[in-house]
Structure formats: structure tokens, C-alpha cells
Amino acid sequence: MSWQSYVDNNLVGTGYVSQAGIYGLNGGGVWAASSGFTVQANEIQEIISGFTKADHILASGIHINGTKYLTLSANERSIYGKKGSTGVCIVKTTQAVLVALYDDKIQPGACTKVVESLADYLISVGYECLKNPPTNPNPIHPLVLILGAGYGTRLQRDLKACAQYKHLLGVPKALLPLGSRDALITHWVELFDRHGITARKDIFVVTNGQCYEAFKVWATANGVPLDHIVSDGTDSNETRLGAVPDILFGIQHFGLDQSDVLVVGGDTLFLHDFNLSQFLEKFNSFNEKSCLVTTYLVPDEEVHKFGIVETDKEGVITSFLEKPDPSATKARTACPCFYLFHREAIPLIEEFIRACKEANAPKEAYDATGKCLAYLYPRFKVSTFAISGRIDVGGLQSYIDANVYFDKKSD
């Protein structure tokens, strides 16, 4: 992928940047620019100096092709400027400077997110030189489906028995306040947003009839359109569809079947070292079609509590064992609900549910997402991405532990 493609597709092409250019940090030479966009040599040098001498650029302003912008902020990474209802966002990477303008039809924050996200990506992949730009940071641009249709019966039972936490009775697990955020899934929304997967366009939630109104309140507070929230029509644990049918319901309702879809369990978070950029990059690097799931190691004494996957030396799933005895396998890799489905694998979800119903299988046969994974891997390649661990909110104690963990991150 060329540097010009970054300008055309990942900056201007997003609709949140009106004009843009990429310039070399050493020397200020132009690497790529949108049509008609120019930054004079002395202007780019002034900008580069501003990263280390913020006082000067704060006082003198930012100049882009003779137009002066009032400098709003400047530090060693980012410089922001404004002129009336238009503005400029400038971000430094390891070897380049991204310069982006926004017009009066674009929100400044939207432009900033696009430019900062591209800069994060360029820094994370550690590109080496102008002649070898990295591959597209987000060519797949998966859509995200968050599952929030469970009834959390164990947690609700625990809350009833604990006076200190009774105020949380009736709150869905996905919407439990966690750390400094209003809800567990807000952590996911913020992470996705930093990688260009936006609440406004790319994130969808399926919930149940009992929790639907609560999710609408959360959506309004977090910039998720209300038509990105849907109820599966159930109103009790006894009438629940089950996790896998909810996946299919959400995909069909929102029309996601022509896209790669990242399905996220609404009661799960990963540890702080999880690298979403690397996860997406691995999906994009496959030479053949593949889904991608995360795995983490569990101790011997907990193997019997999880679905365990066995893989080949390339990390491709070769077997799925439902809560095995530790002596039955050498594998210790559990697989949480964070599944990136290749678009061509999505029909197999419906096929799995249909097969279960035709066999008169009980709801438990297709409730857990791992059951679908067990059906999928022999029919479609499923690769794995190792993570250090996850936090799963099941009962009250696991919620308390999760709060402690994320409170520490906030300190």
C-alpha cells in the first residue's frame, strides 16, 4: 500500500478529513498529499520545530499554505489549530508528520480521532522507511456485534443477597459500572474507537426485551445510534434465544452478513496488555480465508470449567473439547467470546442452528458460543491469537475483582 493510499483512503476517504498530507520528519519532504493540498517547506519545518518548541508555535500560530491557524495545543506528539469553524490536526509518528485539515462540515473531534488512530497504527507497526510503507491499518474494518441479551441470573441472585450491591439489581452485566467508566462495554467502545471502529457507524448491540430501555440510555450517553440497539424479543431467562441464535439474529437484523463481524461477549474484558492493532493486523495477514479468535492459558485445575481448543503449529484450531478432564488433553488454551468471523463463514452460524433444531437438540446445545466454534472449525479455517488473560463477570465476586483491576488502571 502506498503513502498516497493512506491519504486517499485512511484520511480524506473517511469523510472526517477535508485535505491532508504526509511529510517526512527528517527534512520535511512531502510523501503524499491530497489534490490541491500544499504545505510550504518553511511551514512544515516550523511545524516540526513546534513538537519540541511548543512555546513558539503557541505564540506564532500554525501556517498551512499561507493560512494562519490559532494554535489550541502543542506537545511532542500532536499540534491542534483552529481558524473559525475550520481547523488543523497534526500528529507526529516515528518518521512522518500527518497534517490534516477539517472544514466547517466536520466535527473537530472526528478529524482528530482519524488522524490520531492512523498515527497510532504507524507507530505500532514500526515501519522502517519511506520505500516500505506498512500495509493498510484497517482494510477489513470489521463491524462489531456486542452480545448483551443474557439475563445474568447468577449475578442477580448474588446481588439480592448482598446489601452493599443491591443498588445494581436489574442492571445487565454489560452495563455494570466498571472502573471509571459508566459500563463494562464502554471500555470496548472506547478501545474500538481508538482504532477507527466508531460507535456511530460500526458498533451494534443485541439485547433482550427486559434490558432494552437500559441499553438505549447507555447508547445515548456513548454516541451509539439507537437504531444500533435491538431487542431479541425475549423477556426472561426461560424464553431466551441463546447466545448463538442472538449472534445470528443481530447479524440478520442489522444486515451485517456481507461484512467481517467481530462478536464480543458483553460480560467479558481483556487485560490491559491486549493489542487490538495486532489482532486486526493478523486477520489481515492471512493468505487464505480464516476466522480469528483469541485464546489464553488456564491452569490445570480450571481446564474442566472451559471449552479448550487444540491447535496445530500455525495456531489453527484442530479440535474443540467442551470442559474436558485435564488428563484428556495437553492443551490449556481457553477461547473467550471474541470471535472475528470472516464474512464467508457467517452462513455456517445459521447452518449450525438449523442442524441443532432439526436434531431436536436442547437449547443448551446452541446457547454457548463455544458450541458454534466446535461446529465451525472443521468446515472453515479458524486461527488463534494469544492473549494474556481475560476478566469475565459471572457472579458478584468476579464483578468486585474486575472493579479492583480497572480501578488500579485508573489510578
C-alpha positions as CSV (number, residue, x, y, z in Angstrom):
1,M,0.0,0.0,0.0
2,S,1.4,3.4,-1.0
3,W,1.5,6.5,1.2
4,Q,-0.9,8.2,-1.2
5,S,-3.4,5.4,-0.4
6,Y,-3.1,6.4,3.3
7,V,-4.0,9.9,2.4
8,D,-6.8,9.0,0.0
9,N,-8.4,6.1,2.0
10,N,-7.4,6.4,5.6
11,L,-7.5,10.2,6.0
12,V,-9.6,12.0,3.3
13,G,-11.5,8.8,2.5
14,T,-13.0,8.6,5.9
15,G,-15.1,11.7,5.4
16,Y,-13.7,13.3,8.5
17,V,-10.7,15.0,6.9
18,S,-11.1,17.5,4.1
19,Q,-7.5,17.7,2.9
20,A,-4.3,16.0,4.1
21,G,-0.6,15.3,3.6
22,I,2.1,13.1,5.0
23,Y,5.6,14.6,5.3
24,G,9.0,13.2,6.3
25,L,10.0,14.1,9.8
26,N,13.6,14.3,8.8
27,G,13.8,17.0,6.1
28,G,10.1,17.7,5.7
29,G,9.7,16.3,2.2
30,V,6.2,15.5,1.0
31,W,5.5,11.8,0.9
32,A,1.9,12.1,-0.3
33,A,-0.9,14.7,-0.3
34,S,-4.5,15.1,-1.4
35,S,-5.2,17.1,-4.6
36,G,-4.5,20.8,-4.2
37,F,-3.1,20.5,-0.7
38,T,0.2,22.2,-0.1
39,V,2.4,22.9,2.9
40,Q,5.3,25.1,2.1
41,A,8.8,23.9,3.1
42,N,9.3,26.6,5.7
43,E,5.8,25.9,7.1
44,I,6.5,22.2,7.6
45,Q,9.8,23.0,9.3
46,E,8.0,25.4,11.6
47,I,5.6,22.6,12.5
48,I,8.4,20.0,13.1
49,S,10.1,22.5,15.4
50,G,6.9,23.0,17.2
51,F,6.9,19.5,18.5
52,T,10.0,20.3,20.6
53,K,9.5,24.1,21.0
54,A,5.8,24.4,21.8
55,D,6.1,27.9,23.1
56,H,7.0,29.3,19.7
57,I,4.2,27.7,17.8
58,L,1.7,28.5,20.5
59,A,2.6,32.2,20.2
60,S,3.0,32.4,16.4
61,G,0.3,30.0,15.3
62,I,0.3,27.3,12.6
63,H,0.7,28.2,8.9
64,I,-0.6,26.0,6.2
65,N,0.0,27.3,2.6
66,G,-0.2,30.9,3.9
67,T,-3.2,30.5,6.1
68,K,-2.7,31.0,9.8
69,Y,-4.4,28.9,12.4
70,L,-4.6,29.7,16.1
71,T,-2.7,27.0,18.0
72,L,-5.0,25.4,20.5
73,S,-2.5,22.9,21.9
74,A,1.0,21.6,21.1
75,N,3.1,18.9,22.6
76,E,5.8,16.4,21.5
77,R,3.2,14.3,19.6
78,S,0.3,16.4,18.5
79,I,-0.5,20.0,17.4
80,Y,-4.1,21.3,17.0
81,G,-5.1,24.6,15.5
82,K,-8.3,26.4,14.6
83,K,-9.5,29.2,12.3
84,G,-13.1,30.0,12.7
85,S,-15.1,26.8,12.2
86,T,-12.2,25.0,10.4
87,G,-9.0,23.6,11.8
88,V,-5.9,21.5,11.5
89,C,-4.8,18.4,13.3
90,I,-1.1,17.5,13.1
91,V,0.4,14.3,14.6
92,K,4.0,13.1,14.6
93,T,4.9,9.4,14.2
94,T,8.3,7.7,14.2
95,Q,9.4,9.1,10.8
96,A,6.5,11.1,9.5
97,V,4.2,14.0,10.2
98,L,0.5,13.7,9.4
99,V,-1.2,17.0,8.6
100,A,-5.0,17.1,8.2
101,L,-7.5,19.9,7.7
102,Y,-11.2,19.8,8.5
103,D,-13.8,22.2,7.1
104,D,-16.9,23.6,8.7
105,K,-18.9,20.4,8.0
106,I,-16.7,18.2,10.1
107,Q,-16.5,17.9,13.8
108,P,-13.0,18.6,15.1
109,G,-13.1,15.5,17.4
110,A,-14.0,13.3,14.5
111,C,-11.0,14.5,12.5
112,T,-8.7,14.2,15.5
113,K,-9.7,10.5,16.1
114,V,-9.0,9.6,12.5
115,V,-5.5,11.2,12.4
116,E,-4.5,10.0,15.9
117,S,-5.6,6.5,15.1
118,L,-3.6,6.3,11.9
119,A,-0.6,7.7,13.8
120,D,-1.0,5.0,16.5
121,Y,-1.0,2.4,13.8
122,L,2.0,3.6,12.0
123,I,3.9,3.8,15.3
124,S,2.7,0.3,16.4
125,V,3.9,-1.5,13.2
126,G,7.3,0.2,13.4
127,Y,7.7,0.9,9.7
128,E,11.3,1.4,8.6
129,C,11.5,3.7,5.6
130,L,9.6,5.6,3.0
131,K,10.1,2.9,0.4
132,N,8.3,0.3,2.6
133,P,5.1,1.8,4.0
134,P,3.1,-0.6,6.2
135,T,0.1,-2.4,5.0
136,N,-3.3,-0.9,5.4
137,P,-4.1,-0.5,9.1
138,N,-7.7,-1.4,8.8
139,P,-8.6,-2.8,5.4
140,I,-11.1,-5.2,6.8
141,H,-12.8,-2.6,9.0
142,P,-14.9,-5.3,10.8
143,L,-18.3,-4.4,12.2
144,V,-18.7,-5.2,15.8
145,L,-21.7,-7.0,17.4
146,I,-21.8,-6.9,21.2
147,L,-23.9,-9.6,22.9
148,G,-26.0,-8.2,25.8
149,A,-29.0,-10.5,25.8
150,G,-28.2,-12.7,28.7
151,Y,-30.2,-12.4,31.9
152,G,-27.3,-12.8,34.4
153,T,-29.2,-15.0,36.8
154,R,-26.3,-15.9,39.0
155,L,-25.2,-12.3,39.4
156,Q,-28.8,-11.2,40.1
157,R,-29.0,-13.9,42.8
158,D,-25.8,-12.7,44.4
159,L,-26.9,-9.1,44.3
160,K,-30.1,-9.9,46.2
161,A,-28.1,-11.4,48.9
162,C,-25.6,-8.5,49.4
163,A,-26.9,-5.2,50.8
164,Q,-23.8,-3.3,49.6
165,Y,-24.5,-4.0,46.0
166,K,-28.3,-4.2,45.9
167,H,-28.4,-0.9,44.0
168,L,-27.2,-2.8,41.0
169,L,-30.1,-5.2,40.9
170,G,-31.6,-5.4,37.5
171,V,-28.5,-3.8,35.8
172,P,-27.4,-6.1,32.8
173,K,-23.8,-7.4,33.2
174,A,-22.7,-5.5,30.1
175,L,-23.9,-2.2,31.7
176,L,-22.4,-2.6,35.1
177,P,-20.3,0.4,36.0
178,L,-16.6,-0.6,35.9
179,G,-13.6,1.3,37.0
180,S,-14.0,4.9,35.9
181,R,-16.5,4.0,33.1
182,D,-20.3,4.0,33.2
183,A,-20.5,0.5,31.9
184,L,-18.4,-2.6,31.2
185,I,-18.9,-2.4,27.4
186,T,-17.9,1.3,27.4
187,H,-14.3,0.0,27.7
188,W,-14.8,-1.9,24.5
189,V,-16.4,1.0,22.7
190,E,-13.5,3.3,23.6
191,L,-10.9,0.8,22.5
192,F,-12.6,0.2,19.2
193,D,-13.0,4.0,18.7
194,R,-9.2,4.4,19.1
195,H,-8.8,2.0,16.2
196,G,-11.2,3.7,13.8
197,I,-14.1,1.4,14.6
198,T,-16.7,4.0,15.6
199,A,-19.8,3.8,17.7
200,R,-21.7,5.9,15.2
201,K,-21.1,3.6,12.2
202,D,-19.6,0.3,13.2
203,I,-20.8,-1.0,16.6
204,F,-24.1,-2.8,17.2
205,V,-25.7,-4.4,20.2
206,V,-28.3,-7.2,20.6
207,T,-30.0,-7.3,24.0
208,N,-33.3,-8.6,25.3
209,G,-36.7,-7.0,26.0
210,Q,-36.1,-6.7,29.7
211,C,-32.9,-4.7,29.3
212,Y,-33.7,-2.8,26.0
213,E,-34.5,0.5,27.6
214,A,-31.4,0.5,29.8
215,F,-29.2,-0.1,26.7
216,K,-30.9,2.8,24.9
217,V,-30.0,5.1,27.8
218,W,-26.4,3.8,27.6
219,A,-26.3,4.2,23.8
220,T,-27.4,7.8,24.0
221,A,-24.7,8.6,26.6
222,N,-22.0,7.0,24.5
223,G,-22.8,8.1,20.9
224,V,-24.2,4.8,19.7
225,P,-27.3,5.4,17.4
226,L,-30.5,4.0,18.9
227,D,-31.1,2.0,15.7
228,H,-27.8,0.1,16.5
229,I,-29.5,-1.4,19.6
230,V,-32.1,-4.2,19.1
231,S,-34.1,-6.4,21.4
232,D,-34.3,-10.1,20.6
233,G,-37.9,-10.0,21.8
234,T,-37.4,-12.3,24.9
235,D,-38.3,-11.2,28.4
236,S,-37.0,-14.0,30.7
237,N,-34.1,-16.4,31.1
238,E,-36.5,-19.2,30.3
239,T,-37.5,-17.7,26.9
240,R,-34.0,-16.6,26.0
241,L,-32.9,-17.3,22.4
242,G,-29.4,-18.4,23.5
243,A,-26.0,-16.8,22.6
244,V,-25.6,-18.3,19.1
245,P,-29.1,-17.5,17.9
246,D,-28.6,-14.0,19.2
247,I,-25.5,-13.7,17.1
248,L,-27.4,-14.7,14.0
249,F,-30.4,-12.5,15.0
250,G,-28.1,-9.5,15.3
251,I,-26.3,-10.1,12.1
252,Q,-29.5,-10.5,10.1
253,H,-31.3,-7.7,11.8
254,F,-28.5,-5.2,11.2
255,G,-27.6,-6.5,7.8
256,L,-24.1,-7.4,8.7
257,D,-23.9,-10.6,6.7
258,Q,-21.8,-9.1,3.9
259,S,-19.1,-7.9,6.3
260,D,-16.5,-9.4,8.6
261,V,-18.1,-9.4,12.0
262,L,-16.3,-9.2,15.4
263,V,-18.6,-10.7,18.0
264,V,-17.9,-9.7,21.6
265,G,-19.3,-11.1,24.7
266,G,-20.8,-8.3,26.7
267,D,-19.7,-9.7,30.1
268,T,-16.0,-10.1,29.2
269,L,-13.0,-7.7,29.1
270,F,-9.3,-8.5,28.3
271,L,-6.3,-7.5,30.4
272,H,-4.7,-4.1,29.7
273,D,-1.9,-5.5,27.5
274,F,-4.3,-6.7,24.8
275,N,-3.3,-5.3,21.5
276,L,-6.2,-4.8,19.2
277,S,-4.0,-3.4,16.4
278,Q,-2.0,-6.7,16.3
279,F,-5.2,-8.7,16.4
280,L,-6.6,-6.9,13.4
281,E,-3.3,-7.0,11.6
282,K,-3.1,-10.8,12.0
283,F,-6.5,-11.2,10.5
284,N,-5.5,-9.1,7.5
285,S,-2.3,-11.0,7.0
286,F,-3.9,-14.4,6.2
287,N,-3.1,-15.7,2.7
288,E,-6.4,-17.7,2.8
289,K,-9.8,-17.1,4.3
290,S,-9.9,-17.6,8.0
291,C,-11.8,-16.6,11.1
292,L,-9.7,-15.4,14.1
293,V,-10.4,-16.0,17.8
294,T,-8.5,-15.2,21.0
295,T,-7.1,-17.8,23.4
296,Y,-5.4,-17.7,26.8
297,L,-3.9,-20.2,29.1
298,V,-5.8,-21.6,32.1
299,P,-4.3,-23.6,35.0
300,D,-4.7,-27.4,35.2
301,E,-7.3,-27.2,37.9
302,E,-9.6,-25.0,35.8
303,V,-9.4,-26.9,32.5
304,H,-12.7,-28.6,33.3
305,K,-14.5,-25.3,33.5
306,F,-13.9,-24.2,29.9
307,G,-14.1,-25.1,26.3
308,I,-10.5,-25.9,25.4
309,V,-9.1,-25.7,21.8
310,E,-6.2,-27.7,20.4
311,T,-4.2,-26.1,17.6
312,D,-1.5,-27.0,15.1
313,K,1.9,-25.4,15.0
314,E,0.5,-22.5,13.0
315,G,-2.2,-21.8,15.6
316,V,-5.1,-23.1,13.6
317,I,-7.8,-24.9,15.6
318,T,-7.8,-28.7,15.1
319,S,-10.0,-29.7,18.0
320,F,-12.5,-28.3,20.4
321,L,-13.1,-30.0,23.8
322,E,-16.0,-29.0,25.9
323,K,-14.9,-28.8,29.6
324,P,-12.5,-31.7,29.4
325,D,-10.8,-33.5,32.2
326,P,-7.2,-32.2,32.3
327,S,-5.9,-35.7,31.6
328,A,-7.7,-35.8,28.3
329,T,-5.6,-33.2,26.6
330,K,-2.3,-31.4,26.8
331,A,-3.9,-28.2,25.7
332,R,-4.6,-25.5,28.2
333,T,-6.0,-22.8,25.9
334,A,-9.5,-21.4,26.6
335,C,-11.3,-19.4,24.0
336,P,-13.5,-16.4,25.2
337,C,-16.2,-14.9,23.1
338,F,-14.2,-12.5,20.9
339,Y,-14.7,-14.0,17.5
340,L,-13.8,-12.3,14.3
341,F,-16.0,-14.1,11.7
342,H,-14.9,-14.0,8.1
343,R,-17.9,-12.9,6.1
344,E,-17.9,-16.2,4.2
345,A,-18.1,-18.1,7.4
346,I,-21.3,-16.4,8.6
347,P,-23.7,-18.8,6.8
348,L,-22.3,-21.6,8.9
349,I,-23.8,-20.0,12.0
350,E,-27.3,-20.4,10.6
351,E,-26.4,-23.9,9.4
352,F,-25.3,-24.8,12.9
353,I,-28.5,-23.6,14.5
354,R,-30.6,-25.3,11.9
355,A,-28.8,-28.6,12.4
356,C,-29.4,-28.4,16.2
357,K,-33.1,-27.7,15.7
358,E,-33.5,-30.4,13.2
359,A,-32.0,-32.8,15.7
360,N,-34.3,-31.6,18.4
361,A,-31.3,-30.6,20.4
362,P,-31.9,-28.8,23.7
363,K,-31.3,-25.1,23.9
364,E,-28.0,-25.8,25.8
365,A,-26.6,-27.3,22.6
366,Y,-26.5,-23.9,20.9
367,D,-26.6,-21.5,23.8
368,A,-22.9,-21.3,24.5
369,T,-20.8,-19.7,21.7
370,G,-18.1,-22.4,22.0
371,K,-20.6,-24.9,20.6
372,C,-20.8,-22.9,17.4
373,L,-17.0,-22.7,17.3
374,A,-16.8,-26.5,17.6
375,Y,-19.1,-26.8,14.6
376,L,-17.3,-24.1,12.6
377,Y,-13.6,-25.2,12.8
378,P,-13.9,-28.4,10.7
379,R,-15.7,-26.5,8.0
380,F,-13.9,-23.2,7.9
381,K,-10.4,-22.3,9.0
382,V,-10.2,-20.8,12.4
383,S,-6.9,-19.2,13.6
384,T,-6.0,-18.1,17.1
385,F,-4.5,-15.0,18.7
386,A,-2.9,-15.5,22.1
387,I,-3.8,-13.0,24.9
388,S,-2.6,-12.9,28.5
389,G,-6.0,-13.3,30.1
390,R,-9.5,-12.0,30.4
391,I,-11.9,-10.8,33.0
392,D,-15.3,-12.5,33.0
393,V,-18.2,-11.1,35.1
394,G,-20.2,-14.1,36.2
395,G,-21.2,-13.7,39.8
396,L,-20.7,-10.8,42.3
397,Q,-17.2,-11.7,43.4
398,S,-15.9,-11.7,39.8
399,Y,-17.5,-8.2,39.3
400,I,-15.8,-6.9,42.5
401,D,-12.5,-8.3,41.3
402,A,-13.0,-6.7,37.9
403,N,-13.7,-3.3,39.6
404,V,-10.5,-3.6,41.6
405,Y,-8.5,-4.4,38.4
406,F,-9.8,-1.5,36.4
407,D,-9.7,0.9,39.4
408,K,-6.0,0.3,39.5
409,K,-5.7,1.1,35.8
410,S,-7.4,4.5,36.5
411,D,-5.0,5.5,39.3
